[in-house]
Amino acid sequence: MRHPALTAALIATALALAACAPKVGTPKWCGKLQEKPKGDWSANEAATFLQHCVVPGTEVKE
């Protein structure tokens, strides 16, 4: 590696940005997903949105 300081800075930035994402299923996450175009949702996001944001308490217990 030629630039260890740059590599460390990029890794720290990536970790900081990942930490900013709201926890899945929280009201903040529901609001953030509502802002996202429906065509960009994954199947998992749609199912989680239905479980937590539309019909709370319908989570499947395994």
N, C-alpha and C positions, 0 to 999 in steps of 0.2 A: 504494500500500500504506500502510495506516495504522499497522501494527505490524510493522516490519521485524525487531525483536528476537524477537518471538513466531514469526514465519515462519521465521527462522533456527533457533530452538530446535526447532521441529517438524521441520524438515528434518534437523537433526543427530540427533534422536531416531529418526527413520525409518531413517537410515543406520546408526545404531548397532544397531538391532534387526535389520536385514537382515544385518549382519556376524556376528550370533550364530548363524545357521543353519549346521549342519554341511554339509560338502561332500558332494554327492550320491555315493552308492556307498561311503562310508566306514562302518566298523562303528558309529560314533556315529549316522550317518544311518539305518542299518538299524534300530537300536534305537528311534530316535525314530519311525520309520514304523510299527514294530510296535505302538507305543502308540496310534497313530491308528486309529480305526474303519475297517475294510476298505471299508465303503460310501462313505467319504470319499476314498478313493484315486483319483487320476486314472489313466487308461490308461498314461500315461508313467511314473508312479510305480510301478505294478504291474510293468511290463516291466523297469524299472531295478532294482527290488527282486529280481525273479527272477534277473536277470543277476549282480548283485553280492552278494546276501545268501543266496540259496538254492543257486544253482549258480555259484560264482565261476569266472571264467575263460571264460565263455560269451559274452563281449561280441562283437558283430558288428563286424568290422574293415571299414572302407570305404575 
